[in-house]
């Protein structure tokens, strides 16, 4: 992974990776935190894609970031990989082993993508991050360094409030409106337009979405219908916000956090105010005193912050969720 023309040789740089289910991002920074190079590649979830495909995506992003930073691998003293799927079996150990092979002599830590999201959102401080993108999860940390999580159990068993959850629920209520067993909703004609169907009735014979990303692509239809006042869509958004608030309260309780800062992340929460308002209203009941705030940074910022800590301190324990 050594780019041509690399000029930095002291091991004074750090590398952070946000290796998610949609894409992987990498960044190289100096000891002061100044980002020198960035790279991006396709999805890198080892549990979903397999170790080899995920490793290939990470290497592509790393190579691009090193090239942009004019840095060789030997210039990197610490690497932190935040990855989806590393809590499944030995995936985390395998990611660490493969990463160390590219950076001999560097200190390497592999943590969950939720940990780097929390560190980035809270700038390394105590508090909770609520993430709602294609999937959803809630992560928190207290001042003693203890971690807890709630949700994030996948699209078949959970991920409430996420893009795929909203899209899947929206598709379901549209079908019920079509056959008369459910209430009329603006989601049905919106879905017809989105799928370019000649009539709403054609939805009955249309092939159904089968993957989380396909359902996630329908979430904007539900959010737009809710913003336009559709009662069915607004109820779906309310339910999603309430579930995320309950999970947030559960994390706060386990970590003994009173009046915590609660930051939000993920495309569904950051792209518009609809779900964010529902979450804020639900938090008033589920966790009175909680302060919902925009994130200080993103998951990649969190990975870089942990890498800088790793370069100058002990190996991090990683996120240990207390069920």
Secondary structure, DSSP 8 states (H G I E B T S, - for coil): ---TT--B-SS-EEEEEEE-SS-EEEEEE-TT--EEEEEEES---HHHH-HHHHHHHHHHHHHHHHHHHTB-GGGEEEEEEEETTTTSTTHHHHHHHHHHHHSTTSEEEEEEHHHHHHHHHTTTSSEEEEEESSSEEEEEE-TT--EEEE----TTT--TTSHHHHHHHHHHHHHHHHHTSS---HHHHHHHHHHT-SSGGGGGTS----SHHHHHTTHHHHHHHHHTT-HHHHHHHHHHHHHHHHHHHHHHHHHT-SS-EEEEESHHHHS-SHHHHHHHHHHHHHSTT-EEEE-SS-HHHHHHHHHHHHHHS-------B--
